[in-house]
Amino acid sequence: MPAPGRFVVLEGSDGCGKSTQAERLVRALMTRGIDVQATFEPGATDLGRALRRVLLGGDHAVSARAEALLMAADRAEHVDTVVRPNLAAGTWVVSDRFVGSSLAYQGGARGLGFDAIATINEFATAGLTPDAVVYLQAPVEVL
């Protein structure tokens, strides 16, 4: 049985370079012979892609609470079908966004509060936490 993989998450505001840095990290791990799976939220699964169209498509007004639950549903599917299976196989997982984004967007920006979002996501992830979270910051004028 392989050693479990590691779960690394990149968080930060829109446009701060998360995707770019995630790609660089994946390449660096691969050059060191580490099996790695790049992923992202929302939208890395079939369910996530459907939810992403609803949430980001602009055609539907979604309440803050419904948005939080949809994001948690995507996260549950993502954890169950992408993250956990890869970790169990010994593959590292590098994710562009995870729970921190929901805490910021739904908890903070949408006003639902951090406790509610943390509780929803504890259930959605079945307690899975990253081995490392990298927070990227960029000056507002750069974004």
trRosetta pair geometry for C-beta under 8 A, 3 or more apart (Angstrom, degrees):
i j d omega theta_ij theta_ji phi_ij phi_ji
2 89 6.3 35 49 169 138 39
2 90 3.0 -63 134 -49 136 138
3 90 5.6 82 65 -122 54 101
4 87 5.4 16 -171 167 93 85
4 88 6.7 -27 -120 -104 85 32
4 90 6.5 -129 -132 -98 14 51
5 35 7.3 -88 -103 86 120 95
5 86 5.9 -40 32 135 157 79
5 87 4.3 -124 53 -127 98 51
5 88 7.8 -37 12 10 97 21
5 89 7.0 12 -26 71 118 63
5 90 5.3 112 -56 171 81 22
5 91 4.5 -29 -77 79 149 32
5 92 4.6 -163 -171 -74 106 36
5 93 6.2 94 121 -12 135 79
6 87 7.7 150 -12 -124 8 93
6 92 4.8 -6 54 -121 80 93
6 93 7.6 -153 95 32 45 64
6 131 4.5 -70 -162 36 88 157
6 132 7.3 21 167 9 115 101
7 83 6.4 44 -118 -164 123 109
7 87 6.0 -24 -56 -87 102 127
7 92 7.5 -173 -73 -161 31 62
7 93 5.0 -3 -116 62 70 105
7 95 7.3 3 -170 1 85 114
7 128 7.3 49 19 172 178 107
7 129 7.9 154 83 115 134 36
7 130 4.6 -128 114 -131 99 63
7 131 5.1 128 53 1 67 88
7 132 7.8 171 94 31 54 62
8 25 6.9 -126 109 155 146 149
8 92 6.8 13 5 178 106 107
8 93 7.1 176 31 90 64 55
8 94 5.0 -14 73 -110 103 71
8 95 7.3 169 90 23 51 70
8 130 6.3 92 -118 -169 20 116
8 131 6.4 -46 -70 63 63 94
8 132 4.9 -6 -118 66 82 99
8 133 7.8 171 -162 -85 54 31
8 134 7.0 23 180 -7 98 106
9 94 7.9 167 -86 -160 28 47
9 95 4.9 -21 -111 68 74 100
9 97 7.2 -39 -166 130 101 7
9 98 4.3 -60 -132 3 144 130
9 100 7.1 144 132 12 135 118
9 130 4.4 -99 -2 -85 110 157
9 132 7.3 -175 30 96 66 54
9 133 4.8 -16 69 -114 102 76
9 134 7.2 -176 92 26 50 68
10 18 4.5 154 125 -151 119 90
10 21 5.9 158 -131 88 153 113
10 22 5.1 -127 15 -69 144 96
10 25 7.6 177 -52 7 126 147
10 94 7.3 28 -13 -180 103 88
10 95 7.1 -168 24 92 70 50
10 96 5.6 -22 63 -113 107 55
10 97 7.4 -32 81 -39 66 40
10 133 7.8 157 -92 -163 21 58
10 134 5.0 -23 -109 69 70 101
10 136 6.3 20 -174 -14 99 114
11 18 7.1 1 -130 -109 7 131
11 97 6.4 90 -105 -112 69 49
11 98 7.0 -81 -71 36 104 78
11 100 4.1 -17 -116 88 156 142
11 101 6.2 -153 -133 -53 98 78
11 104 7.9 148 -177 -12 117 136
11 133 6.0 5 4 -176 116 105
11 134 7.2 163 26 81 68 48
11 135 5.2 -27 75 -106 95 68
11 136 7.2 177 86 20 42 75
12 16 4.0 -100 138 68 128 145
12 17 7.3 -12 85 53 152 68
12 18 5.2 -178 46 -62 107 106
12 135 5.8 130 -74 -169 84 57
12 136 3.6 -51 -55 63 157 82
12 137 6.3 -145 -134 -66 113 40
12 138 7.5 75 172 -1 131 88
13 16 5.0 97 61 -33 75 122
13 137 7.6 59 10 -125 102 53
13 138 7.2 -118 57 40 110 89
13 143 6.4 -31 110 -104 125 155
14 143 7.1 99 89 -161 70 124
15 138 7.3 -100 113 57 80 143
15 143 4.5 116 94 -144 128 87
16 136 4.6 155 128 115 121 109
16 137 6.4 -58 -154 -134 140 13
16 138 4.3 -176 -133 3 83 112
16 143 6.5 -28 -73 -89 68 111
17 20 4.7 -56 -162 47 77 117
17 21 5.4 73 137 -21 94 103
17 136 5.6 -129 67 168 92 153
17 138 6.6 112 0 -50 106 133
18 21 6.1 -65 -145 42 25 103
18 22 6.0 28 157 -23 65 109
18 96 4.9 117 139 -146 112 95
18 97 7.1 60 158 -44 158 75
18 136 5.7 -166 -76 31 71 140
19 22 5.6 -52 -144 35 29 114
19 23 6.5 31 156 -19 63 104
19 40 7.4 7 -103 -99 92 136
19 96 5.4 25 -88 -118 64 152
20 23 5.9 -56 -154 34 29 111
20 24 6.6 26 150 -16 63 107
21 24 5.4 -52 -147 37 37 114
21 25 6.2 39 153 -21 67 104
21 134 7.3 -127 131 112 138 141
21 136 6.3 170 14 -77 155 143
22 25 5.7 -54 -148 36 31 111
22 26 6.4 33 153 -20 64 105
22 38 6.2 112 150 -143 108 107
22 40 7.6 112 117 -81 172 95
22 94 5.3 154 -158 144 89 116
22 95 7.6 -80 -130 114 134 11
22 96 4.8 -78 -36 -68 162 96
23 26 5.7 -53 -148 35 30 112
23 27 6.5 29 154 -17 64 105
23 38 7.1 31 -96 -122 55 152
24 27 5.8 -55 -149 37 31 110
24 28 6.3 31 153 -20 65 107
25 28 5.6 -55 -146 37 31 112
25 29 6.3 30 156 -18 66 105
25 94 5.4 166 99 -133 121 151
26 29 5.9 -56 -149 37 29 109
26 30 6.3 29 154 -19 64 108
26 36 5.2 -176 -141 117 75 137
26 38 4.7 -23 -87 -68 151 112
26 94 5.3 -137 -71 43 88 149
27 30 5.7 -57 -147 37 31 112
27 31 6.4 30 156 -20 66 105
28 31 5.9 -53 -148 33 30 110
28 32 6.8 21 153 -10 61 108
29 32 5.8 -67 -156 42 33 107
29 34 4.2 -72 176 69 90 122
29 36 4.5 84 100 -47 136 147
29 92 5.9 -104 -173 64 154 149
29 94 7.4 -176 5 -40 148 131
30 33 7.7 63 -178 -62 34 14
30 34 6.7 -96 -80 61 29 70
30 36 5.9 -102 -61 30 79 118
34 92 5.6 20 155 1 118 130
35 89 7.8 -82 113 117 146 101
35 90 6.5 67 54 109 130 86
35 91 4.4 -79 119 -114 109 79
35 92 6.7 151 90 16 58 76
36 91 6.4 157 -101 -175 19 85
36 92 4.4 -25 -108 70 80 100
36 93 7.4 164 -160 -84 66 22
36 94 6.1 20 -177 -6 115 108
37 82 7.1 -168 138 -179 141 91
37 86 4.6 -85 15 -133 146 154
37 91 5.3 56 -15 145 104 130
37 92 7.2 -179 23 88 67 50
37 93 5.1 -20 67 -109 98 71
37 94 7.3 177 85 26 47 68
38 94 5.3 -26 -109 70 63 100
38 95 8.0 150 -166 -86 47 36
38 96 7.8 28 -177 -16 90 98
39 44 4.6 39 -165 -130 95 158
39 78 7.1 141 161 -164 137 109
39 82 5.4 116 -112 156 155 143
39 83 7.1 -122 54 -73 160 79
39 93 6.2 -15 18 -167 119 98
39 94 7.2 151 28 80 68 50
39 95 4.9 -24 79 -105 92 79
39 96 7.4 -154 103 22 44 75
40 43 6.6 -12 98 65 99 90
40 44 5.4 153 58 -63 59 108
40 95 6.4 154 -94 -161 31 66
40 96 3.9 -11 -113 57 93 103
40 97 6.2 55 -165 34 69 99
41 44 6.4 -57 -78 -4 54 109
41 48 7.0 -105 -132 -144 66 137
41 71 7.8 82 166 -162 116 87
41 74 6.5 131 -150 126 98 118
41 75 6.4 29 -134 -92 146 78
41 78 6.0 -29 -91 -81 105 173
41 95 6.6 25 -9 -179 97 114
41 96 7.2 -169 26 88 60 64
41 97 4.3 -121 60 96 91 109
41 98 6.3 108 20 -90 140 41
41 101 6.8 178 91 46 113 145
42 48 5.0 -164 177 -163 76 98
42 51 6.0 -91 171 96 137 111
42 52 4.8 176 108 -80 107 94
42 55 6.8 48 62 52 157 146
42 56 7.9 180 64 -23 119 120
42 71 6.2 -104 -74 -126 127 75
42 74 4.7 11 -138 144 104 164
42 75 8.0 -75 -103 -55 84 69
42 97 7.7 -60 -28 99 49 143
43 48 4.4 -173 -98 138 17 104
43 49 5.0 75 -150 -87 80 54
43 51 7.5 -141 -78 68 65 85
43 52 3.9 18 -79 -44 109 151
43 74 7.4 -10 -41 -159 37 136
44 48 5.4 18 38 68 49 160
44 78 5.5 77 60 -121 114 107
44 82 5.8 -7 124 -46 128 168
45 48 4.3 98 47 6 75 106
45 49 7.0 -137 91 -8 40 82
45 74 7.1 174 44 -156 109 73
45 77 4.8 -137 69 130 162 116
45 78 5.6 -143 -16 -82 119 64
45 81 5.7 89 -111 70 131 136
45 82 6.5 -133 -67 -29 100 118
46 49 5.9 -51 -149 31 30 110
46 50 6.7 28 153 -15 62 104
47 50 5.9 -59 -154 37 33 110
47 51 6.3 27 152 -14 68 109
47 73 6.9 -111 155 137 130 98
47 74 6.2 -170 115 -110 98 64
47 77 4.5 -170 55 -78 138 179
48 51 5.7 -56 -143 41 32 109
48 52 6.0 38 155 -26 67 106
48 74 4.3 92 -105 -149 82 106
48 77 6.3 -158 -42 82 90 126
48 78 6.1 59 -61 -64 138 102
49 52 5.5 -49 -143 33 30 116
49 53 6.7 35 154 -22 61 100
50 53 5.9 -51 -156 29 32 112
50 54 6.9 26 149 -13 63 105
51 54 5.6 -57 -152 38 38 110
51 55 5.9 23 157 -10 73 113
51 70 5.1 166 -151 174 121 107
51 71 7.6 163 153 -82 139 41
51 73 6.8 167 -83 82 152 109
51 74 5.0 -125 60 -68 154 117
52 55 6.0 -60 -134 46 28 102
52 56 5.4 -14 180 19 68 117
52 57 8.0 104 131 -35 54 86
52 74 7.7 94 -48 -113 80 150
53 56 7.1 -63 -114 55 14 82
53 57 4.9 31 177 -47 56 126
54 57 6.2 -32 -108 19 10 117
54 59 7.9 -84 -137 60 47 94
54 60 5.5 -26 -164 45 78 140
54 62 6.9 82 146 -59 100 137
54 70 7.1 -112 86 -161 128 155
55 62 6.3 -53 -110 24 67 154
55 67 6.3 107 -125 -133 110 91
55 70 6.3 176 -65 110 121 142
55 71 7.5 83 -99 -67 162 84
57 60 6.9 47 71 16 107 87
62 66 5.0 -124 -177 91 91 117
62 67 4.9 116 119 -66 118 88
62 70 7.1 -36 -176 4 149 146
63 66 4.5 89 57 11 85 104
63 67 6.8 -146 92 -9 42 87
64 67 5.6 -55 -149 35 29 115
64 68 6.5 30 154 -20 64 104
64 106 6.4 139 -175 -148 85 79
64 110 3.9 158 -137 171 114 118
64 111 6.4 -36 -150 55 168 84
64 112 5.6 -174 146 -55 119 106
65 68 5.7 -51 -150 33 32 112
65 69 6.5 27 153 -14 64 106
65 112 6.7 139 -87 -108 63 125
66 69 5.8 -59 -149 40 33 109
66 70 6.2 34 153 -20 67 107
67 70 5.7 -55 -145 37 30 111
67 71 6.3 29 156 -18 65 106
67 106 6.0 -171 105 -104 103 110
67 110 6.6 -146 71 -118 136 166
68 71 5.9 -55 -148 37 29 110
68 72 6.3 29 152 -18 63 108
68 102 6.7 99 -138 -164 78 108
68 106 4.1 124 -92 -168 94 150
68 107 8.0 98 -113 -54 124 60
68 110 7.2 -161 -54 86 102 148
68 112 5.7 8 -58 -17 150 176
68 116 7.4 17 165 126 163 108
68 117 6.1 -112 -147 -105 125 85
68 120 6.0 90 152 67 107 172
69 72 5.5 -53 -146 38 33 113
69 73 6.4 39 151 -24 65 101
69 120 6.8 -114 -96 -152 58 138
70 73 5.5 -49 -148 31 33 114
70 74 6.6 35 152 -17 63 101
71 74 5.7 -51 -152 36 34 112
71 75 6.3 34 149 -20 65 106
71 102 5.3 161 126 -103 141 113
71 105 7.8 154 -84 82 167 127
71 106 6.4 -150 33 -35 148 140
72 75 5.4 -52 -146 37 34 114
72 76 6.3 40 153 -24 66 101
72 102 7.2 82 -68 -130 74 158
72 120 4.7 -93 -86 153 153 108
72 121 5.9 -129 -115 -84 99 60
72 123 7.3 35 -179 76 130 95
72 124 4.0 -136 -170 -69 86 143
73 76 5.8 -49 -148 31 31 112
73 77 6.6 28 154 -14 63 106
73 124 7.2 -106 -65 -123 22 115
74 77 5.9 -60 -152 40 31 109
74 78 6.0 33 151 -23 66 111
75 78 5.4 -55 -143 38 31 116
75 79 6.2 32 158 -19 66 105
75 98 7.4 99 -132 -157 115 62
75 99 7.2 80 -144 -78 153 70
75 102 7.4 -49 -45 -38 146 142
75 121 6.5 -16 98 -131 161 86
75 124 4.5 55 88 149 111 133
75 125 6.3 -47 146 -66 114 81
76 79 6.0 -54 -146 36 27 109
76 80 6.2 17 159 -11 63 114
76 123 7.8 -26 -87 121 119 73
76 124 4.2 -108 -60 -157 88 74
76 125 7.2 -119 -94 -62 59 35
76 126 7.9 92 -132 -23 83 89
77 80 6.0 -63 -142 44 27 106
77 81 5.8 -10 172 10 66 118
78 81 6.8 -70 -128 50 16 87
78 82 5.3 -36 -168 35 60 119
78 83 6.2 51 139 -15 76 107
79 82 7.4 -47 -84 54 9 78
79 83 4.7 -40 -131 45 48 125
79 84 5.8 54 165 -23 69 102
79 124 7.1 131 8 143 137 74
79 125 5.2 162 -81 -130 161 61
79 126 6.8 175 128 23 144 96
79 128 5.6 168 -148 35 128 149
80 83 7.9 31 -2 45 19 86
80 84 6.2 -10 -122 27 28 127
81 85 6.8 -13 -173 0 28 126
82 85 6.9 -87 -158 40 9 102
82 86 6.4 -3 165 -10 54 118
82 93 7.3 118 139 -133 89 133
83 86 6.3 -73 -156 39 22 106
83 87 6.3 16 159 -16 65 112
83 93 5.3 106 -132 176 71 174
83 95 7.2 -13 -95 -60 113 135
83 128 6.7 114 119 154 137 161
84 87 5.7 -57 -142 39 31 110
84 88 6.1 32 160 -20 67 108
84 128 6.8 -113 -74 -87 96 148
85 88 5.8 -57 -146 37 29 112
85 89 6.4 24 156 -15 64 110
86 89 5.7 -62 -149 40 31 108
86 91 4.1 -76 -176 75 87 119
86 92 7.8 -39 146 81 113 15
86 93 5.0 111 93 -69 136 108
87 90 7.9 66 179 -55 31 12
87 91 6.9 -91 -73 65 25 69
87 93 6.1 -57 -59 -8 86 120
95 98 5.4 75 106 -58 136 103
95 130 7.7 -126 40 -97 117 122
97 100 7.5 -135 -151 64 59 87
97 101 4.3 5 -153 -25 104 147
98 101 6.7 131 55 10 26 98
98 130 6.3 141 53 -45 168 122
98 133 7.5 -114 49 -112 125 107
99 102 5.6 -58 -158 38 47 110
99 103 6.3 49 148 -23 75 102
99 117 8.0 139 -171 147 86 99
99 118 7.7 66 178 -116 125 58
99 121 4.7 112 -127 171 109 153
99 125 6.8 -48 -63 -37 121 144
100 103 5.5 -51 -148 34 35 114
100 104 6.4 30 155 -15 66 105
100 133 6.4 120 -34 -161 142 140
100 135 7.5 -132 177 -95 162 97
101 104 5.8 -57 -149 40 32 108
101 105 5.8 11 162 -2 70 114
102 105 6.1 -59 -126 50 29 96
102 106 5.1 -15 -168 27 72 115
102 107 6.6 78 136 -15 64 98
102 117 5.2 178 135 -171 99 120
102 120 7.8 -119 155 83 144 116
102 121 5.9 154 76 -69 148 134
103 106 7.6 -35 -84 57 10 79
103 107 4.5 -22 -158 25 45 143
103 108 6.8 47 144 -16 59 98
103 114 5.6 32 -151 -128 96 88
103 117 5.3 160 -98 108 54 140
103 118 6.9 40 -96 -65 105 79
103 121 7.9 -66 -54 2 84 154
104 107 6.8 27 -17 52 10 97
104 108 5.2 -34 -157 30 39 126
104 109 6.6 34 149 -11 64 103
105 108 7.1 22 -27 52 7 85
105 109 5.1 -35 -146 39 41 122
105 110 6.3 34 149 -11 61 106
106 109 7.4 -15 -53 57 14 84
106 110 4.7 -29 -139 41 43 132
106 112 5.2 -14 155 27 81 134
106 117 5.3 145 92 -102 107 126
107 110 7.4 58 14 52 14 87
107 112 5.5 -80 -109 70 39 89
107 113 5.9 -55 -154 106 78 18
107 114 4.5 65 -173 -89 138 51
107 116 7.1 170 -110 62 84 85
107 117 3.9 -87 -68 4 105 148
107 118 7.7 51 -93 -29 142 74
108 111 7.6 5 162 -67 20 35
108 114 7.4 27 -57 -67 76 86
112 116 5.1 -104 154 75 98 134
112 117 5.9 106 97 -50 118 98
113 116 5.0 83 75 11 97 104
113 117 7.0 -178 93 -3 51 91
114 117 5.8 -65 -147 44 34 107
114 118 5.8 36 157 -23 71 109
115 118 5.8 -55 -143 37 27 111
115 119 6.3 28 157 -20 63 107
116 119 5.9 -58 -151 35 28 111
116 120 6.4 27 154 -17 64 107
117 120 5.8 -52 -145 37 33 111
117 121 6.1 22 159 -10 66 113
118 121 6.0 -66 -145 45 26 105
118 122 6.2 38 155 -31 65 103
119 122 5.7 -46 -146 24 29 114
119 123 7.0 24 155 -10 59 102
120 123 6.2 -65 -165 38 31 107
120 124 6.2 27 146 -19 68 113
121 124 5.0 -49 -135 39 42 115
121 125 5.8 25 167 -6 73 109
122 125 6.6 -65 -141 47 20 96
122 127 6.4 28 -166 -81 75 57
123 126 7.4 16 -174 -74 31 47
125 128 4.3 -120 169 45 101 87
125 129 7.5 89 137 -63 146 49
130 133 5.1 111 75 -61 142 82
138 142 4.6 -101 162 79 111 131
138 143 5.6 129 94 -53 116 92
139 142 4.8 94 65 -1 81 104
139 143 7.5 -157 97 -5 44 85
140 143 5.7 -58 -151 36 39 108
